[in-house]
Amino acid sequence: MGLRQRKIVLSILFAIITIEFVFLCYYRFPVLEVKPLEINGPSVGTVGERITLTITSNGQAVGDALVVVDNQTKRSRPNGTVMFVFYEPGRHVVMASKKGYKPANFTIDISTIPIRGLFICTDNPNFEYLIEKAKEIGANYIQIVYWVEVLVNGSILPDQYSPHGWHKEKVISQIQEVHKASLKAYLQVYPEYYGTFGAHAGELEMGPVENQTLFMREMEKVALEWAKIAEELHVELFSPACELNVFLSWENNMEWHRQILPKLRAIYHGEIVQKGELAWQKYRLFPEGDLSFYDHYAGWDYVNSDIFENVNGTKSLEDYRSYINKTVSNLLILKEKHHAKGVVLGEIGIPEGSYARGVFRESHRLSEEEYRFIFWSILFEECQGKVDGFFFWDWNRGSSVEELIKCYYRGLGKDCIKKASLKFKEEAMQAIDKAEEVLDQIKNFSSLLGEKAECSLLKAKEAFDEGDYIFAKFWAYEAYSLYSRINLLGIVIDGLGEDWVKYEPLAIDDQNDAPPGEDLTSIYVINDNEYLYFMFEFADKPKADIVLFFDVNLDETWDYHIRASKEFTFLAKTIRPDYHEFICNLEYAYGNVVEFKVPLEPVGYPNMIKIQAASWSMEAEDISDKMAGFNWLNYTIQVSG
């Protein structure tokens, strides 16, 4: 056999041996299949909370798996479970491994907020979809409302009168849907006057019910019925009523809550919270800030307040920030005083007053989405580490708003918030450009307005550089809005009065005929083609409000009313001497003098007006100093061609 032939034979033998070896390995020594590990558990948790994860493979528990997260390393129990406590907010990656298994990763977000709530309307056709969206945002509670219809006589209508089909069966069904989605339920019983759905705030003007004893008795029956249902359905958080002071005197409101508490505890074993709002002036409680008016919070699990805006309205971002700080500070005092578990904001909306919407929506050109975003950003900033629970209403009004809530509910930090507002970057830059274009004109008109414009523009640029684009847009239009205050008369509404020296007063009043801060000395009036400008001087620094009435029909009957104070100034149509219908808020300044300007369009561009004016004592709740004896003052409106 030649060398070439021997090589061929050897090659064939080698191939046969190789095939035999592979055959033996495959059939006598099969390759072990690598099973994938899976990690199951909540996608969101809270700092300090015990969180249980389960390690499985193909649906079977896997024990003794090595589970690592941050600097913690543990082994899963025989049932596959392993427990961790997270001490830092943010996104954490859990890794699980075991010999013979394919490793797995799992992401969990840790928040500093224990109660992360969202309200979903019971009649919303997208209820199930919104539950899933709420889970994605990071909510762990869904707030569900059962509406109770109340008659003026104090009786409560049966279930079939609940608005929009929000009947008992529907509410029960949706609580079950919430639990099916592995979320917790907050059930709130919400009484309202029959036929006023959606106008709850206005119900205060209707006054208490005629028979308060009847209402207290019937409301107790409703509350205890729903407490029993809440217990049967394992509802986690329950409010038996909302703002009963709409229907009761404050004393009866407090008494009802004191009496219902032990009866609730006997039936329902979840957590309970009173639903209402921390407010004094709105509810006519004096003195302002006296927390003893809320002593009926004693014994309840949480202290609560709804969040909308200060009763005097929202005129600036700092005004809103101050309102949040004051409310939360008072809630923290009540929490300590009554040994509550925490603080809950049970109904969070946005400033709804016409002044706020005029300032922020019109002057600063914020969209509804931006409007909500900017206020809720401040709310979160001021409540961090102080508030234990949030329940947002109308939260699905824009993707950026949902992302903002998600950033806090999942503890994802400032970078997440910046990303949420990224869609507004271009509009913010355009607003800054507009403000820069008119800055020199503002400075040339008034050095004081120029300084304000420069300051606002600087804040806009700083916010832009920080990625806070909605705040940048707000501050840019704050600067730009000062351009509209330029007028040929040279009048600046700034509370100083120095620019009025070239004009003569319309009337002069006697001095020392009223207390300090209420003693009027003069009134000035001037106009251009679009506005009437007013300035009032006092004998010393003003403390009182101004009340002004003017007659455009020249029949010496009040047609319009103006109220000017430190907190607000508005124009109203006089319906009768004791009733005036709001028309609009006015630009004003309250400083060394009181100044405001009135648009001529709402009052019909009159050629002449008659004026009566006085200072108003807040302490006496009456007129203090009548300008020129409260005689009619005639003013002829000069219009240029």
KANORBEL-V801547 format. One record per residue. N is the residue number from 0. PSI is psi in radians with two decimals (NA if undefined). OMEGA is omega in degrees with one decimal (none if undefined). Layout:
[[N;PSI;OMEGA] [N;PSI;OMEGA]]
//
This chain:
[[0;2.23;-177.6] [1;2.93;-178.7] [2;-0.71;-178.1] [3;-0.67;-179.1] [4;-0.69;178.3] [5;-0.68;178.3] [6;-0.69;179.8] [7;-0.74;-179.8] [8;-0.79;179.7] [9;-0.69;178.8] [10;-0.71;179.3] [11;-0.75;178.5] [12;-0.72;179.8] [13;-0.70;179.5] [14;-0.70;179.8] [15;-0.75;-179.9] [16;-0.74;-179.4] [17;-0.79;179.8] [18;-0.70;179.5] [19;-0.71;-179.1] [20;-0.79;178.8] [21;-0.71;-179.8] [22;-0.79;-179.4] [23;-0.73;-178.9] [24;-0.70;-174.8] [25;-0.74;-173.8] [26;-0.57;-178.3] [27;-0.47;179.4] [28;1.29;-175.8] [29;2.56;178.3] [30;2.28;179.7] [31;2.29;177.6] [32;2.27;179.4] [33;1.98;-178.5] [34;2.47;179.0] [35;2.39;171.7] [36;2.63;174.6] [37;2.52;176.9] [38;2.15;-179.1] [39;2.46;179.8] [40;-3.13;-179.9] [41;2.55;178.9] [42;-0.22;-180.0] [43;2.45;176.1] [44;-3.07;-177.7] [45;2.55;176.2] [46;2.25;179.2] [47;-0.11;-178.9] [48;2.46;173.7] [49;2.06;-176.2] [50;2.17;-179.6] [51;2.23;175.0] [52;2.67;179.7] [53;2.25;179.2] [54;2.16;-179.7] [55;2.96;171.8] [56;2.10;-176.9] [57;0.67;177.2] [58;-0.03;-179.9] [59;2.41;178.6] [60;2.48;178.9] [61;2.01;177.5] [62;2.84;176.7] [63;0.39;173.7] [64;2.51;177.8] [65;2.10;-176.9] [66;2.17;-174.5] [67;2.33;172.1] [68;2.29;-176.2] [69;-2.15;179.6] [70;0.31;179.7] [71;2.35;177.9] [72;2.21;-179.3] [73;2.90;174.7] [74;2.44;178.2] [75;2.56;177.8] [76;2.97;178.6] [77;-0.51;177.9] [78;0.12;175.7] [79;-0.08;-175.2] [80;2.66;174.9] [81;2.47;-174.2] [82;2.38;177.6] [83;2.68;169.6] [84;2.20;-179.1] [85;2.33;-174.9] [86;-0.06;179.6] [87;2.35;176.4] [88;2.81;177.8] [89;-2.97;-177.1] [90;2.26;-179.0] [91;2.45;179.3] [92;2.13;178.6] [93;2.34;179.4] [94;2.35;178.3] [95;2.43;179.8] [96;2.70;174.6] [97;2.48;-178.6] [98;2.29;-179.4] [99;-0.01;-179.9] [100;2.64;174.6] [101;2.21;-176.9] [102;2.79;-179.9] [103;2.63;174.4] [104;2.65;-179.7] [105;2.33;-179.3] [106;2.31;175.7] [107;2.32;178.5] [108;2.37;-177.6] [109;2.17;-178.2] [110;2.83;174.2] [111;0.01;-174.6] [112;2.00;-178.0] [113;-0.72;-176.9] [114;1.82;-174.3] [115;1.58;-169.6] [116;2.67;173.4] [117;2.48;177.8] [118;2.33;173.8] [119;2.20;179.0] [120;2.39;-176.5] [121;-0.52;-176.8] [122;0.14;-178.2] [123;2.13;-178.8] [124;-0.31;179.6] [125;0.52;-174.1] [126;-0.88;-177.8] [127;-0.70;177.8] [128;-0.74;-179.3] [129;-0.54;174.7] [130;-0.79;179.3] [131;-0.67;177.6] [132;-0.69;177.9] [133;-0.70;177.5] [134;-0.72;179.0] [135;-0.67;178.9] [136;-0.51;179.2] [137;0.18;178.9] [138;2.57;171.8] [139;-0.07;176.2] [140;2.47;169.5] [141;2.25;179.4] [142;2.23;-179.8] [143;2.37;-175.0] [144;2.37;168.4] [145;2.06;-176.3] [146;2.33;179.3] [147;2.18;-176.8] [148;2.16;-173.9] [149;2.39;174.7] [150;2.75;-176.7] [151;-0.50;-179.4] [152;-0.13;177.7] [153;-0.13;178.5] [154;2.74;-177.8] [155;2.29;-178.2] [156;2.68;179.3] [157;3.00;-171.2] [158;-0.63;-174.5] [159;-0.21;178.6] [160;-0.02;178.4] [161;2.40;-173.3] [162;2.60;172.3] [163;0.51;176.7] [164;0.36;-179.5] [165;1.08;-176.8] [166;3.01;-176.2] [167;-0.83;-177.2] [168;-0.67;179.7] [169;-0.78;-179.8] [170;-0.77;178.7] [171;-0.77;179.7] [172;-0.69;-176.0] [173;-0.50;171.2] [174;-0.72;178.7] [175;-0.65;177.3] [176;-0.69;179.4] [177;-0.81;179.9] [178;-0.61;177.3] [179;-0.54;179.3] [180;0.16;179.4] [181;0.55;174.4] [182;2.86;178.8] [183;2.71;-176.9] [184;2.37;170.5] [185;1.91;-178.7] [186;2.21;-178.4] [187;2.18;173.5] [188;2.17;-168.3] [189;1.65;177.6] [190;2.58;176.4] [191;2.71;175.9] [192;2.37;-177.5] [193;2.24;178.1] [194;0.06;-178.3] [195;0.34;-174.4] [196;2.30;179.7] [197;-0.04;-179.7] [198;0.74;-172.9] [199;-0.65;-177.3] [200;-0.64;-178.9] [201;-0.22;-178.4] [202;-0.40;178.4] [203;-0.58;-178.7] [204;-0.30;179.7] [205;-0.32;177.0] [206;3.02;179.9] [207;2.82;176.9] [208;2.81;-176.7] [209;-0.71;-178.6] [210;1.62;-175.2] [211;-0.59;178.4] [212;-0.76;177.5] [213;-0.82;-179.0] [214;-0.77;-179.6] [215;-0.71;-179.5] [216;-0.79;-178.1] [217;-0.62;178.2] [218;-0.59;177.0] [219;-0.74;178.8] [220;-0.77;179.6] [221;-0.79;-177.8] [222;-0.77;-178.3] [223;-0.58;175.6] [224;-0.78;-179.6] [225;-0.46;173.7] [226;-0.69;177.8] [227;-0.76;177.4] [228;-0.75;179.8] [229;-0.69;178.1] [230;-0.79;-179.0] [231;-0.60;-178.1] [232;0.05;-179.9] [233;0.69;174.8] [234;2.36;-173.2] [235;-0.54;-177.2] [236;2.40;-172.2] [237;2.36;170.8] [238;2.13;-175.9] [239;-0.19;-178.0] [240;3.03;178.3] [241;2.20;174.7] [242;1.02;179.3] [243;-0.27;177.3] [244;-0.21;171.5] [245;-0.58;-173.1] [246;-0.27;-174.9] [247;2.77;167.1] [248;2.80;-177.7] [249;-0.65;179.4] [250;-0.77;178.8] [251;-0.58;175.1] [252;-0.82;178.9] [253;-0.74;-177.5] [254;-0.72;179.5] [255;-0.77;-178.8] [256;-0.60;177.3] [257;-0.74;-176.5] [258;-0.60;-175.7] [259;-0.43;-172.0] [260;-0.98;-179.4] [261;-0.54;178.3] [262;-0.64;175.3] [263;-0.79;-177.2] [264;-0.55;-179.1] [265;-0.41;-175.8] [266;-0.75;-169.9] [267;2.33;-174.2] [268;0.19;171.8] [269;-2.88;-179.6] [270;2.55;-178.3] [271;2.62;179.6] [272;2.45;173.1] [273;2.43;-179.8] [274;2.13;179.7] [275;-2.82;-176.3] [276;2.40;177.2] [277;1.76;-177.4] [278;2.62;-179.6] [279;-1.05;-177.0] [280;-0.70;179.4] [281;-0.65;-177.6] [282;0.14;179.1] [283;0.83;177.9] [284;2.19;-179.0] [285;2.45;5.8] [286;2.67;177.9] [287;2.31;175.6] [288;0.00;179.4] [289;1.88;-174.3] [290;-0.14;177.0] [291;-0.33;175.5] [292;-0.26;-179.1] [293;0.47;178.0] [294;-0.27;176.6] [295;0.00;171.5] [296;-0.23;-176.6] [297;2.27;175.9] [298;-0.18;178.5] [299;2.72;-173.4] [300;-0.63;-178.5] [301;2.64;167.9] [302;2.55;-169.8] [303;2.66;164.1] [304;2.46;169.2] [305;2.76;-178.8] [306;2.02;173.0] [307;-1.37;175.5] [308;2.92;176.6] [309;2.57;-178.0] [310;-0.45;179.3] [311;0.08;177.2] [312;3.01;-177.7] [313;1.96;-176.0] [314;-0.26;-178.3] [315;2.93;176.9] [316;-0.66;179.4] [317;-0.57;176.8] [318;-0.78;178.2] [319;-0.73;179.4] [320;-0.71;178.7] [321;-0.71;177.8] [322;-0.78;178.7] [323;-0.82;-179.3] [324;-0.78;-178.5] [325;-0.76;-179.9] [326;-0.84;-177.9] [327;-0.69;178.3] [328;-0.76;178.1] [329;-0.66;177.5] [330;-0.67;178.8] [331;-0.65;176.6] [332;-0.77;178.7] [333;-0.64;177.5] [334;-0.83;-179.7] [335;-0.72;-177.1] [336;-0.69;-174.4] [337;0.20;174.6] [338;0.74;179.6] [339;2.81;179.3] [340;-0.53;-177.3] [341;-2.97;-177.7] [342;2.30;178.9] [343;2.38;171.3] [344;1.71;-165.4] [345;-0.25;177.8] [346;1.86;-175.4] [347;2.07;174.8] [348;-2.60;178.4] [349;2.84;176.0] [350;2.18;-174.0] [351;-0.14;-177.4] [352;2.66;-178.6] [353;-0.54;-179.9] [354;-0.84;-179.3] [355;-0.79;-179.1] [356;-0.60;176.5] [357;-0.78;-178.4] [358;-0.86;-170.3] [359;-0.65;-177.7] [360;-0.66;-175.1] [361;-1.03;-176.7] [362;-0.65;-176.4] [363;0.03;170.0] [364;0.71;176.9] [365;2.39;173.8] [366;2.94;177.3] [367;-0.68;179.1] [368;-0.79;178.8] [369;-0.68;178.9] [370;-0.83;179.4] [371;-0.74;-177.2] [372;-0.79;-172.5] [373;-0.66;179.6] [374;-0.71;-179.3] [375;-0.44;172.4] [376;-0.81;178.3] [377;-0.74;179.5] [378;-0.86;-179.8] [379;-0.75;-178.8] [380;-0.78;-174.6] [381;-0.31;-176.3] [382;-0.11;-177.3] [383;2.20;177.6] [384;0.00;-178.1] [385;-0.64;-175.4] [386;2.36;-176.2] [387;-0.36;-177.4] [388;2.47;179.2] [389;2.46;172.2] [390;1.82;-176.7] [391;2.36;173.0] [392;2.59;-179.6] [393;0.76;-176.8] [394;-0.32;-177.2] [395;0.87;-179.4] [396;0.70;179.3] [397;2.44;-176.0] [398;-0.62;-177.9] [399;-0.59;177.9] [400;-0.77;177.0] [401;-0.72;179.9] [402;-0.65;177.8] [403;-0.86;179.2] [404;-0.72;179.4] [405;-0.70;-179.6] [406;-0.70;-179.5] [407;-0.71;-178.7] [408;-0.44;178.2] [409;0.05;175.9] [410;0.65;-171.9] [411;-0.06;168.9] [412;-3.09;-171.2] [413;-0.59;179.2] [414;-0.64;177.4] [415;-0.73;-178.8] [416;-0.73;177.8] [417;-0.74;179.6] [418;-0.63;-179.2] [419;-0.55;-177.8] [420;0.12;-175.5] [421;-0.54;-177.9] [422;-0.29;-177.6] [423;0.15;-174.5] [424;-0.81;-175.9] [425;-0.75;179.3] [426;-0.63;178.4] [427;-0.74;178.8] [428;-0.72;178.2] [429;-0.68;179.1] [430;-0.71;177.8] [431;-0.73;178.8] [432;-0.74;-180.0] [433;-0.71;-179.8] [434;-0.69;-179.9] [435;-0.57;-178.5] [436;-0.55;-175.2] [437;0.03;-174.8] [438;-0.79;-177.7] [439;-0.65;178.9] [440;-0.68;178.1] [441;-0.76;-179.1] [442;-0.64;179.7] [443;-0.53;179.7] [444;-0.77;-176.8] [445;2.16;178.6] [446;-0.61;179.5] [447;-0.83;177.1] [448;-0.61;177.8] [449;-0.73;177.5] [450;-0.72;178.4] [451;-0.74;-179.5] [452;-0.76;178.9] [453;-0.73;179.3] [454;-0.80;-179.9] [455;-0.69;179.2] [456;-0.65;177.1] [457;-0.75;177.4] [458;-0.66;179.3] [459;-0.77;-178.9] [460;-0.66;177.8] [461;-0.75;178.6] [462;-0.69;178.9] [463;-0.79;179.9] [464;-0.51;178.6] [465;-0.12;-177.9] [466;0.18;177.9] [467;1.34;-166.4] [468;-0.56;177.7] [469;-0.71;176.2] [470;-0.64;177.4] [471;-0.77;178.6] [472;-0.74;179.6] [473;-0.89;-176.2] [474;-0.54;176.8] [475;-0.76;178.3] [476;-0.40;171.4] [477;-0.75;177.1] [478;-0.81;-176.5] [479;-0.60;-177.1] [480;-0.43;179.2] [481;-0.37;177.8] [482;-0.59;-179.1] [483;-0.23;-178.4] [484;-0.05;176.1] [485;2.23;178.3] [486;2.78;-176.8] [487;-0.31;-179.3] [488;-0.31;-178.6] [489;0.31;-179.1] [490;2.22;175.4] [491;2.15;178.8] [492;1.58;-174.1] [493;-0.03;178.8] [494;0.19;-178.2] [495;-0.78;175.5] [496;-0.05;-175.4] [497;-0.47;-176.7] [498;0.03;178.3] [499;-0.01;-173.8] [500;-0.43;-179.3] [501;-0.05;179.8] [502;2.68;178.3] [503;2.51;177.3] [504;2.60;175.5] [505;-0.59;178.5] [506;2.69;177.1] [507;2.44;-177.3] [508;2.68;176.6] [509;2.54;176.9] [510;2.86;176.6] [511;0.53;176.6] [512;0.26;177.5] [513;2.81;-179.9] [514;2.78;177.2] [515;2.40;-179.2] [516;-0.16;179.8] [517;-0.06;-172.5] [518;1.78;179.1] [519;2.55;176.8] [520;-0.56;-178.7] [521;2.77;174.6] [522;2.34;176.5] [523;2.47;175.8] [524;2.37;176.3] [525;2.80;-179.6] [526;2.76;163.9] [527;-2.80;-175.4] [528;-0.27;-174.5] [529;-0.37;-173.1] [530;2.64;163.5] [531;2.34;179.6] [532;2.30;-179.6] [533;2.53;172.2] [534;2.28;177.7] [535;2.29;174.4] [536;2.56;177.3] [537;2.86;178.0] [538;-0.50;174.5] [539;-2.87;-176.2] [540;2.24;-175.8] [541;2.46;173.6] [542;-0.38;-175.2] [543;2.86;170.5] [544;2.91;171.4] [545;2.30;169.7] [546;2.27;-176.0] [547;2.39;178.1] [548;2.38;174.7] [549;2.65;-172.5] [550;2.10;179.6] [551;-0.24;-179.9] [552;-0.06;176.9] [553;0.59;176.6] [554;0.24;179.1] [555;0.69;173.3] [556;2.39;-177.8] [557;2.24;174.3] [558;-0.62;-178.0] [559;2.71;-177.2] [560;2.45;174.1] [561;2.35;173.8] [562;2.13;-178.7] [563;2.23;178.7] [564;3.13;176.9] [565;-0.58;-173.9] [566;-0.56;-174.7] [567;2.79;171.5] [568;2.27;-175.1] [569;2.78;174.1] [570;2.38;179.9] [571;2.68;175.0] [572;2.23;179.4] [573;2.03;177.1] [574;-0.77;172.6] [575;2.90;-173.8] [576;-0.48;-178.3] [577;0.21;-178.6] [578;2.17;-178.0] [579;2.30;-179.7] [580;2.19;-178.3] [581;2.39;174.9] [582;-0.98;-178.1] [583;2.78;171.3] [584;2.69;-177.2] [585;2.60;171.4] [586;2.30;-174.9] [587;2.93;172.8] [588;2.41;-177.2] [589;1.77;-177.0] [590;-2.06;173.8] [591;-0.48;174.0] [592;3.03;175.1] [593;2.17;-178.7] [594;2.56;171.3] [595;2.83;177.0] [596;2.51;-172.9] [597;2.16;177.0] [598;2.40;-178.2] [599;-0.45;-176.0] [600;-0.87;-177.8] [601;-0.38;-179.1] [602;0.17;171.1] [603;0.38;178.9] [604;1.05;-179.0] [605;2.76;176.1] [606;-0.46;179.5] [607;2.61;174.6] [608;2.68;171.5] [609;2.39;-171.4] [610;2.41;164.8] [611;2.40;-176.2] [612;2.72;179.0] [613;2.83;169.3] [614;2.68;-175.9] [615;2.15;179.4] [616;2.08;177.5] [617;-0.56;-178.9] [618;-0.80;-179.1] [619;-0.25;-175.9] [620;0.83;-178.6] [621;2.93;176.1] [622;2.42;-179.5] [623;-1.12;-177.1] [624;2.04;-179.9] [625;2.08;179.2] [626;2.15;178.6] [627;0.72;177.6] [628;0.29;-179.4] [629;0.36;174.9] [630;2.73;177.5] [631;2.29;176.9] [632;2.18;-177.3] [633;2.36;176.1] [634;2.21;177.6] [635;2.22;-177.3] [636;2.12;-179.4] [637;2.15;-178.8] [638;2.26;178.4] [639;2.74;-177.1] [640;NA;none]]
//
